[in-house]
Amino acid sequence: MAIVVGPAADGGVADAAAADSTTLIEQTTLASGLRIVTERMPEPRSVSLGCWVGTGSRDEAPDIQGASHFLEHLLFKGTTTRDARQIAEAVDAVGGEMNAFTAKEHTAYYMRLPAPHLAMGLDLLADVVTDPTLSPEDVDAERQVILEELHLSEDEPDERVHTLVHEAMFPGHPLGREVLGTIDTIEAMSRQDIFNFFSERYGPANVVVVAAGDLHHGDVVDVMTDRFRTGASVAAIERTPPVADAQPLAVIRRDTEQAHLAVAWPAFSEHDDDRFALAVLNQVLGGGLSSRLFQEIRERRGLAYSVYSYSALYDDAGLLVIYAGTGPDKVGEVRGLINAEVDSLRADGLTAHELFVAKGYLEGSLLLGLEDSGSRMGRLGSNMVARGEITDLDRHLERIQAVSLDDVSKVIGRVLDAPGSVCAVGPVEL
């Protein structure tokens, strides 16, 4: 792996040390501060490209909640040289795909297209994230789309319970906000508000361009050097960790056919060395078909179609969450079974066999998930915006295999011994 830190002294391109023919991942930092990371995959005939911006919903001022997501919608609406139809036709004409998403700590714009059209894709993606028109007409049109999206999110109780978890676990903190914003902030947000947010957050120093597939690093650098020669300085992002205690109970009562139950505990940040042991714990608890919760609640008792657990780790905080969708009259029984499995883990930890199966799953799923250029591009982007570096794949696998029963017991103590929150949406009484 060739890595470069910092811009070139002459104001040009700081390039990686000459890489031999076996180098697959290369990184370059331009004088503008833009970071470029590529992974060469000679086998596929496609390339996947992404612009990952190190800003998400937690980085918004309270009065512009939803600005990141609003901006994500608007960037594909047109630039000073292409309108929305021309952008869409350029991608369709080569059989490509283009999309974007907004998360709590970053926003990503990406596309996948045949390898011969790499230069076109890079130019289009750079145009979208550097030169949007943000016209008043488009702002008003997308405002209505996002308001409908907010209404839809309220109408989907199986999704609403997960936003409720964040509200309860991070009360009064930006991590507890809905990524879409609120009805009030979206209705009030002006074109100038969005433009100011774009100008402050979308400078080259806060953007990572990632690409994977049948490509050469130098070709990507050449295009992006031309498109990112200069750029506005990026406003400093100041993040403060959540300090308020979690709400022990949060319920939204609705007349739905199914009750949606989530139990959550505070975890730790994505930088914590215990994240690998947490991944193992999550896998055993509810991460797969052989997990304790799936086997006990669905397979043995038939109390839920969907039951699982997951971890959500951020820059300075984290969560471990258990979810189950069940009949309203079964909520008490399901909650009791969840408590029983958690108590068993607290008392006895994992078995050696569970540890073996969980580590095997995590290793195998990681490898299988990297078979296409899109997943490789996503790995590069998420690594860079989260930690500023690429985690070596072999090292990642070593960290998983090194997890011991004692490591998982330590994480059980750190996470499951802490007070958590019980959240529910539906016709329930807790």
N, C-alpha and C positions, 0 to 999 in steps of 0.2 A: 504494500500500500504506500503510495506516495502522498505525503502530507505537506502542505505549505501553511505557514502562519504569518499573517500580515501582508500588506501590500508591498509592491516593489519600490525600492528607494527612488527609482527614476520616474515614478508616477505611472509606469506602464503596468504590465501584468506580472504578478509574482507567480511563477510557475513551479510545478513540482520538479524535484530533481529528476534527471533523465531516468525514465522508467524503462525497465527491460521488457521484452515481449510478453512476459508472463504476468505483468502487473494488470490487474483487473479493475481495481478501484483507484481513482486518482482525484486529487483535490487541488484547486487553484483559488486564490483570493485576488480579486482585481483591485486596482488602485482606488476604485469607488467604494470598496468595502464589500462588494458582492462576493459571496462564496459560491463556487461551482464544484459539484461532486458528481462523478460519473462512475458507472460500473459497466465494463464491456462484457457482453454476453454474445459470443460469436454464433451460437446455434440458432436463436430465433431470428426471424426476418422483420421484427418489429422493434420499435423504440417507445419507451414511456418517459415522458418529460413532466417535471413539476416545478412550480414556483411556490416555495413554502415561506410564509411570512410569519415572523415570530411575534404575532399579536393575535389575541383571541378575545373572547367575551369578558374575561376577567380584567382586561386592560382598558376597559371603557369607563369614562366618567358616568356617574349615576344618571345624569340627565340625557345621555345618549346611549343607554343600554340597547344593544342590538345593532350598533353601528357596524361591527365587523361583518355580521351576517348580511346586513343591508348592502354593504359595499360588495360583498361576494356576489350578490345577485346582479349588481349594476355593472360589474367589470366586463361581463359578456354582452352588454347591451350596445357597445360600440366604442370606438376610439376616434381620434381625429382623422384617421385614414381609412377606417373600415366601419361600416355600420353592422348591426347585429346580424342581418341576413348574410352579409359577406363573410363574417366570421364563421357562421354556421356552415355556409356553402364550402368554404375552404377546407373545413374538416371533413364534411360529407363527401366531397369530391375525391378524397383519397381513402375512403372507407374508415376514417378514424373515429375516435371517441374523445369527448371533452367534457369535463365536469369540475366541480369544486366542492369544498365543504368547509364549515367553520367549527372550530372546537373552542374549548375554554382558554387555551394558551397559544393557539396558532390557527392560521387559515391557509388552505392549500388550493392551488389551481393546477390542474393536470390534464394531460392528454396522452393517448396511445395511438400510434399510426405506423404505417409501413416504413421501414428503415430508409428507403430512398428519399423520403420526404422530411427527413430530419431538419434540414435548414428552414424549410417553410414552417414547421411546427414550432421551432425555437423562436423564429421571428414573430409569429402570431402570438405565442404565449408572452413574450417580452412586451409586445405592443399592448396587450390586454392589461398587464400589471403596471405599466409605466405611463400610459397615455390615454386613460379613459376619458370620455367626454362628460359623463355624469350629468347629462342634460336634465333640466327641470321636468320635462315630459316623462323621461324614463324614471326619474325619482318618484313621481306621483303614481306611475303605473305599477312599479314594483312595490310601492308602499301598500297598495291594495292586495297584491299577491302575498306579501308577508303577513298582513292582517288576517287573511284567510288561512295562512299557515298556522298562525297563532290559535285561531279558532279550532282548526283541525287538531292541533296538539292537545287542546283541552278536551276534545271529544274522544281521545284515545286513552282510556284509563290505564292500559298496560304500559304506555309510554309515560303518562303523567306521573305514575308512582315513582319513576326514576328521577324526574326533576324534583319531586317532593322530597326524595331522599337527600338530594344536595341542599335544598332549602333548610331541611331539618338539621343536617350535619354541619352546615356552614352558615348559621343564621347571621344575617347582616353583613355577610362577606361576599365579595364578587364571585367566588367559586360557587356560591349558592344560587346565582342568577340563572334564569332561563337564557340560553344562547340566543334565542330569537328576539329577546328584548321583551317589552311589555306593550300592551295596547297604547298606553299613554305616551311612551317614549317614541314609538314608531309613528304615531299620528303627529307628534310635535316635531320630529326631526326634519330639519331643512336641508336643502341641497348644500348650503354653505357648511353646515355641521358635518356632513359626510365628506365634503371636499377637504375640510380642515383635518379630519381624522385621517384621510388618505395621505395628505401631505406630511403629516407628523409621523406616520407609522410605516409607510411603504417606501422609505428610502432604501438604497441598495444595501446598506450595512445591516438591515433587518430582514433581508431576503436571502434565501438559499435556493439556487437552481440545481436541481438534481435530474439525472437522466440515466437510464439503464437500457441495455439492448445492444443491437448491432450498430455500434458507433465508435468513434474515436474521440478521445477527450479533447484534443486540440481543435476539432471542428466545433464542438460546443463552446469552447473558450472564444474562438474567433467571432462567432455570432454575438455572444453575450458581451464581449468587450466593446463591440460597436454600439450595442443597444444600452449599455450601462456605463458609458464613459464618465458621466457625472451624475450627481443626484443630491437631493436635499439631505441635510443632516437629519438623523432620526431622533425624535424626542426620547429622552430616557424613560424606560419603562420601570416604574417603581412598584414592586409587588411586596405586599406584607402578608405574612402567614395568618391564617385564621386563629383567633384566640378565644372566642366565645364558646361556652359549653354547648354541646349538641342538645337539641330538643328531644326528650325521651320518647315522645309520642306525637305523631302527625297523621291526621285522618281527614280525608275528603270524602264525605258521604254522598253517594250517588246511587240512583236506582239502575244498577247494571246487572246483567245476568251472572257475572263472575266477580269475585272479590280479588283484588290484586294486592298482595302482601309483600313487603320488603323489610328486611332487618339489616341494619348497617352498623359497622364499627369504624372508628377512626383508625387509619393506618399511618403510613409515613410517605416521604417524598419519593419520586422516581430516581433520585440520586442515591438512595440508601442501599447499602450493600446487602441488606436483608430482602431486597426485592425478589431475588431468585428463590429464596425459601418461601416467601409469600406466594409465589407462583405455584410452587409445589403444594402448599397448603390449600390454595384455592382449587387446584385440580382435584385433590382428594375430596374436598368438601362438596363442590357442586360444579366442577368444570367439565365433566364429560359423562358419557353413558355409564361408566363404572363407578362414578362418584357416590359417596354415601347418600347424599340427598336424593339423587335421581333413583337410585336403587330402592331406597326405603319409601319415599313418598309417591313416586310414580309406579315403579315396577312392582313393588310388593303390595302396596295398599291402594294404588289407583286413585289417589286423591288429587292429582294435578296432571294436566297435559304438559305444562311448561314449568319446570323447576330447575334453577341453576344458581351459581354464584359467580361473581366477577370482582376484580380489583380495579380501581381507578386511581392512578397515581399522578400527582401534579408536581410542580416545581418545589413546593414547600408543604404539601399535605397529601393525604390519600384516604381511600375508603376500601373496605371489604364489604360487599353487599350480597345478600341472599334474596332471591325473588321466587315467588310461587303464585300462580294463578289458580284459584280453586273456587268451589261453591261457597256462597256466603255462610252456609251452615257448617262448613268444614274448616273455617278459618282457625278456630280454637285448637282443633286437632292438629292441623298443619303447623301452627305456631309451636305447639308442644313438641312435635317431632323435630322441628328445627332446634329448639332449645336443648332437646335430648342429645342431638348429634354434637352440638357445640359443647355441651357439658362433658360428653365423652372425650372429645378432643382435649379439653382442658385437663381432664383427669388422667388420660392415658396416652395422649399423643397419637401419632400414626403408627401403623405396623410397618415392618420392613418390606412386606410385599406391596403395601400401598405406596411406599416411597419409590420402589422399583418401577411400578406401573406408571406413576405420575411423571417421573423423570423421563421414562421412555416416551410417553405421550408428548411432553413438552419438546423434547429433542426432535422427534419425528415430525411433529406438526410444524416446527420451525423450518426444517429442511424442505418439507413438501410445499410449504407456503412460499418458498423462494424459487419456484420453478418457472415463473413467468416474469416478464420485465416490469409489469405493473407493481407486483409485490416487492421486487427489488428496489424500484424507485421509491416506494412508500417507506421501506426500511431506511434508506438513505435520508429521506426528508425528515422522518420522525426522529431519527437519531440526532441529526444536526440541529433541529430547532429545540430539542429537549436538553441535549448535553453538549452540543458544540463539537462533537466528534463522532466518528463511526466506530461502533463496537465491532471488533473483529469477530467474525462468525465462529471461528474455532475457539476463541476465548469465551464467547457467549456459551457455547456448548459445554466447555470445561466448567464454567460457573454453575450450570445446571447440574452436571454430573457430580460436582463437589458437594452439593447440598446433602447434609446428614440429618438423621433423626433429631439430633440435638439442635441443629440449626432451625428446624421446623418447630420444635418445642419452644425455642426462644421467641419465635414470631408469634406463636399461639399466645404466649404470655404478653407480648407487646400489644397485640391486637384484640384478641378475644377476651382478655381479662378486663379490658376497658369498658366503661358504660357506652352503650350504643343507642340507636333509635329504632323504634318500630313505626313503620309507615304503611298506610293502606289507602286504597281508593276503591269505593264500592259501598254496598249496603252492609256495613260492618259496625260492630260495637266492640271496642277494645278497651 
